[in-house]
Structure formats: structure tokens, C-alpha cells
């Protein structure tokens, strides 16, 4: 049985609790969700924070508070922050977030960085200096071409080879399908990326299983999907994680976190 890493993205930048009551927005809710998802098999958290009105935020203070709460509630869980603009922030804001936090890991949209390469190149340089593991968000062929050009120009350090493929899209809504993975892999074959994927819609788990079988990293959660394959709603992120873990186990895989627990003698 092979092992895999599983990152959970529990909230994202857009959904509200009016969309799903189980969406964690406040710091305590995010920390509790991280702990529940860790118990279910996730070993990393893709972290979004919200302002007091529930809107998307890149505030360093809110990030620090959330990171501390997650570290206490889910010891050992890796944390990746987002720099997503979500139509609210510009590249200067994203750069300021990275400069202030200097996080261990961050997701960065190449499409958003392309709005201002003068500032973007500084952002990537800050990450290189801080040792931040940058994961490039790639939405399709245009983003892949942009990344390729940024490597060639030196705007993105060539050692930054982590990327996440986004299957489907939020707006206008388009549900993901496992077949979408193949064009991403073909278009990036020469880039030697350490790739992963996330997927919009109720085929999320099928897409993740296809990615697992192809050797990719996995990101699951309410940022992209709240529904099972039959259209029913998961009550919370941990339920979705547990359902995918069961699906993957039936195919011969188990999450790395469960492997660690097993090695430590914990009953599974």
C-alpha cells in the first residue's frame, strides 16, 4: 500500500457560511477544522483568513493568529498560506504579505503576478531569500506559458518547481473532470514540476484519485467543493477528507498522516 500527502483547503476566499454552515471562517473554527481534518488523514493546511466582515484578507496579523491556533490544535500539520488576490488585492499587497510573513509555504498565482512583473519578481526573490516553498497556481495553458516565460526571464527562480493544477473553475462555474489532468501533464512535461491538483465540483474525489494514480500531490476541501459525487453535501471538511481517504484506501493508498500514526502505534 502506497502513502500520499493530503492538503486540505477548508474555506477559500469567496464562500460564506450562508453557502454552507460548515465553512470555517473564524480563527477558532479554522483551527478546529484543521485538527478534525488531521485526524481524518490530512497532513497540511492551505490557509485563507477573513476580515471581521468575513471578506478575503491578506492581513499578516490575522495570518499569524490563525497559524498559531492551527499549530496548537493540530501539531505537526504543515501550513501553506495563500496570496490569492480574489479580485481584491494587487501585486503590491501580495508582495507586502510575503515580505511581512516570510512563511514556510505559500501558493502564488502566476496569472495574478503577471499583472506587475516588476513587483512580482521582488515577491519571488523575497520567497527565495526566506526559504518559502512557492506553489505556482496554474489554471490552464496561458498560465503555463506565463510560468515558462518567467523562468526564461529570471523573474521566477528556476528552482521553484512546485505547482498546482486547477481543474474546473469557480466563475463562471465549470465542474472539473478527471480528463482535464492529461492536458496539464502534457503541457508541462518538459518543466519537471512537482505538481499537485485541486478540483471544482462533485467529481473532486475522482479527480484527486486520478492525480494520485498519476503521481501528483493532492488538495481537497470546501474551497473548491462541498459535495459528494451523488450531489449530497458533506457536513464539514473532515467528512470529505474521510470519504476520500476511504476511496483511496480501496484503491491501495493510505495518507501519510495515517502511516505516521500507525508507526507510532496508534490504533487506526
FENZI-V449314 format. One record per pair of residues at least 12 apart in sequence whose ideal C-beta (glycine too) atoms are under 10 Angstrom apart, sorted by the first residue. I is the first residue (numbers start at 0). J is the second residue. Records with the same first field share a line. If there is no record, write none. Layout:
I: J  J
//
This chain:
0: 247  248  250  251  252  253  258
1: 211  212  247  250  251  252  253  255  258
2: 252  253  254  255  256  257  258  259  261
3: 40  42  207  210  211  214  215  216  217  244  247  252  253  254  255  256  258
4: 41  42  43  77  195  216  217  218  254  255  256
5: 36  37  39  40  41  42  43  207  211  216  217  218  219  220  240  243  244  247  254  255  256  257
6: 36  41  42  43  44  45  76  77  78  79  104  106  134  163  195  197  216  217  218  219  220
7: 32  33  35  36  37  39  40  41  42  43  44  45  46  76  217  218  219  220  221  222  236  237  239  240  243
8: 41  43  44  45  46  47  79  81  106  163  197  218  219  220  221  222  223  224  236
9: 21  22  23  24  28  29  32  33  35  36  41  44  45  46  47  219  220  221  222  235  236  237  239  240
10: 22  23  24  28  29  32  45  46  47  48  49  53  55  220  221  222  236
11: 45  47  55  81  83  85  169  220  221  222  223
12: 47  48  49  54  55  56  57  81  83  84  85  86  87  88  169  222
13: 47  54  55  83  85  86  169  170  222
14: 47  53  169  221  222  223  225
15: 49  53  54
16: 28  53
17: 53
18: 221  225
19: 221  225  226  232  233  234  235  236
20: 232  234  235
21: 221  225  232  233  234  235  236  237  238  239
22: 53  221  222  225  235  236
23: 35  36  47  49  220  221  235  236
24: 47  48  49  50  53  54
25: 48  49  51  53  65  68
26: 48  49  61  64  65  66  67  68  69
27: 65  68  72
28: 68
29: 44  46  47  48  49  64  65  66  68  69  72
30: 44  64  65  66  67  68  69  70  71  72  73
31: 68  69  72  73  235  237
32: 44  69  72  73  220  221  235  236  237  240
33: 46  65  68  69  70  71  72  73  76  78  236  237
34: 68  69  71  72  73  74  76  237
35: 72  73  235  236  237  238  240  241
36: 73  76  219  220  235  236  237  238  239  240  241  256
37: 69  72  73  74  75  76  237  240  254  256  260
38: 73  237  240  241  256  257  260
39: 219  235  236  237  238  239  240  241  242  243  244  245  254  256  257
40: 219  237  240  241  243  244  245  247  248  253  254  255  256  257  258  260  267
41: 73  76  77  217  218  219  220  236  237  239  240  241  243  244  254  255  256
42: 73  75  76  77  254  255  256  257  258  259
43: 73  76  77  78  79  104  216  217  218  255  256
44: 65  66  69  73  76  77  78  79  80  104  220
45: 77  78  79  80  81  104  105  106  134  163  197  218  219  220  222
46: 62  65  66  69  78  79  80  81  102  104  105  106
47: 61  62  65  80  81  83  85  106  222
48: 60  61  62  63  64  65  66  80  81
49: 61  65
50: 87
54: 85  87
55: 81  83  84  85  86  87  88
56: 85  87  88  96
57: 80  81  82  83  84  85  87  88  92  93  95  96  97  99  100
58: 92  96  99
59: 80  95  96  97  98  99  100  101  102
60: 99  100
62: 78  80  81  96  99  100  102
63: 99  100  102
65: 78  80
66: 78  80  100  102  103
73: 256
75: 256  259
76: 256
77: 103  104  132
78: 102  103  104  105
79: 102  103  104  105  106  131  132  133  134  161  163  218
80: 96  97  100  102  103  104  105  106  107  131
81: 93  96  105  106  107  108  134  136  222
82: 94  95  96  97  100  102  105  106  107  108  111  112  122  126  133  136
83: 106  107  108  111  136  222
84: 108  110  111  112  114
85: 108  111  169
86: 111  170
88: 111
89: 111  114  115  118
90: 111  112  113  114  115  116  117  118  119  121  122
91: 115  118  121  122
92: 118
93: 105  107  108  111  112  114  115  118  119  122
94: 112  115  118  119  120  121  122  123  124  125
95: 118  122  125
96: 122
97: 121  122  123  124  125  126  129  131  133
98: 121  122  125  126  128  129
99: 125
100: 125  129  131
101: 125  126  128  129  130  131
102: 126  129  130  131  132  133
103: 129  130  131  132
104: 126  130  131  132  133  134  161
105: 122  126  129  131  132  133  134
106: 132  133  134  135  136  161  162  163  197  218
107: 119  122  123  126  131  133  134  135  136  155  159  161
108: 134  135  136  137  138  142  145  163  165
109: 133  135  136  137  138  141  142  143  144  145  146  147  148  149  154  155  162
110: 135  136  137  138  139  141  142  145  146
111: 136  142
112: 135  136  145  146  149  154  155
113: 141  142  145  146  148  149  154
116: 145  148  149  152  154  155
117: 154
119: 149  154  155
120: 149  152  153  154  155  156
121: 154
122: 154  155
123: 135  149  153  154  155  156  159
124: 153  154  155  156
126: 155  156  159
127: 155  156  158  159
131: 159
132: 159  161  193
133: 155  156  158  159  160  161  162
134: 159  160  161  162  163  192  193  194  195  216  218
135: 149  155  159  160  161  162  163  164  190  192  194
136: 162  163  164  165  197
137: 162  163  164  165  183  186  187  192  194  196
138: 163  164  165  166  167  168  183
139: 164  165  166  168  179  182  183  186
140: 182  183  186  187
142: 162  164  165  183  186
143: 162  164  182  183  186  187  190  192
144: 186
146: 159  160  162  187  190  192
147: 186  187  189  190
150: 190
157: 190  191
159: 192  193
160: 187  190  191  192  193  194
161: 192  193  194  195  216
162: 183  187  190  192  193  194  195  196  215  216
163: 183  192  193  194  195  196  197  215  216  217  218
164: 179  180  182  183  184  186  187  192  194  195  196  197  198  206  210  215  218
165: 179  183  196  197  198  199  218  223
166: 178  179  180  183  196  197  198  199  200  202  203  206  207  209  210  223
167: 179  197  198  199  200  202  203  206  223  224
168: 199  200  223
169: 199  222  223
172: 199  200
173: 199  200
174: 198  199  200  201  202  203  206  224  226
175: 196  197  198  199  200  201  202  203  205  206  207  223  224
176: 198  200  202  205  206  209
177: 196  198  202  204  205  206  207  208  209  210  212  213
178: 202  206  209
179: 196  198  202  206  209
180: 194  196  198  206  209  210  212  213  215
181: 209  213
183: 196  210  213  215
184: 196  210  213  214  215
192: 215
193: 214  215  216
194: 210  213  214  215  216
195: 207  210  211  215  216  217  218
196: 209  210  211  213  215  216  217  218
197: 210  216  217  218  219  220  222  223  224
198: 210  217  218  219  223  224
199: 222  223  224
200: 223  224  225  226  228
201: 224  225  226  227  228  229  230  231  232
202: 224  226  228
203: 218  219  220  223  224  225  226  227  228  239  243
204: 217  219  224  226  227  228  239  242  243  245  246  247
205: 228  243  246
206: 219  223  224
207: 219  224  243  246  247
208: 243  246  247  249  250  252
211: 243  246  247  250  251  252
212: 247  250  251  252
217: 243  247  252  254
219: 236  239  240  242  243  244
220: 233  236  237  239  240
221: 233  235  236  239
222: 236
224: 239
225: 238  239
226: 239
227: 239  242
228: 242  246
240: 254  256
244: 256  257
253: 267
//
